[in-house]
Amino acid sequence: MPGYQLTSDWRSTRITTPAVRPQTTYVPKPTVAPAIQTVIQPTVAQPRPVQPIIKKDPDTALLPTPMSAVDVMLRLVSPEKDQVVYDLGAGDGRIVIHSAKLYGTRGVGVEINPETVRKAKERVKRLGVEDLVTIVEDDILKYDFQEADIITIFLFPDLIEKLVPLIKKPGTVVISANHDIPGKKTSKRIVGIDGFDTEFFIWYVE
Ligand SMILES: C[S@@+](CC[C@H](N)C(=O)[O-])C[C@H]1O[C@@H](n2cnc3c(N)ncnc32)[C@H](O)[C@@H]1O
């Protein structure tokens, strides 16, 4: 190949540097400093184009409990076949569905977000527990859930605080994921799930 040389050693056959170097073109440095560009900031804020703001209510955002934690949560309260399990703020209904499938319990999931309710109803159908699980679109602070034997919650503390006075039936077992139940004597369980310590608080209503 013109301009290139192959070494004779077969163990390291390689192309060496070109025998003829390409010609270098030198660009002379400018002798005069380039003009400094001046940016003039407006003193009065300019109106920005209007962006649509989609505000998601954090209270009704779907934050599902991982299935491994759902499993632990239910094991901690050991539901029995004749008990009724309520998940207040049911999300996609996974807790009541899992309890129905594993323990044969009847369950009700109360959920305020219509889109999430739709997902939960679909899940109930898909997993074939329509005879045991009902999903209700309602506000847990208005819905009558007194028939519940077991109540599961994974809610923000301010909502738990409002909910607590509405849980009255003695014998009801309430289990809360991640947040304690204010003003109530609870037993705290810390369980390592998927490499993280998860806290559960159990309240036996007297
Ligand atoms: C953190 S998610 C938990 C979902 C589900 N319990 C789980 O553990 O996978 C809380 C759910 O509570 C619902 N929620 C919030 N406020 C509610 C209210 N006042 N009534 C009914 N549901 C409510 C939200 O829409 C959301 O789906």
The ligand as an ORCA input file, in Angstrom:
! r2SCAN-3c Opt
* xyz 0 1
  C     -50.534      4.349     48.975
  S     -51.924      3.821     48.017
  C     -52.152      2.187     48.686
  C     -52.917      1.278     47.786
  C     -53.142     -0.129     48.323
  N     -53.793     -0.113     49.617
  C     -51.838     -0.894     48.418
  O     -51.365     -1.054     49.564
  O     -51.294     -1.297     47.398
  C     -53.243      4.764     48.809
  C     -54.534      4.722     48.081
  O     -55.520      5.363     48.892
  C     -56.435      6.051     48.050
  N     -57.120      7.091     48.833
  C     -56.601      8.258     49.295
  N     -57.518      8.940     49.980
  C     -58.660      8.193     49.955
  C     -59.964      8.377     50.484
  N     -60.289      9.457     51.214
  N     -60.894      7.422     50.256
  C     -60.575      6.314     49.535
  N     -59.357      6.091     49.003
  C     -58.415      7.017     49.217
  C     -55.527      6.587     46.946
  O     -56.261      6.927     45.811
  C     -54.547      5.429     46.737
  O     -54.990      4.562     45.738
*
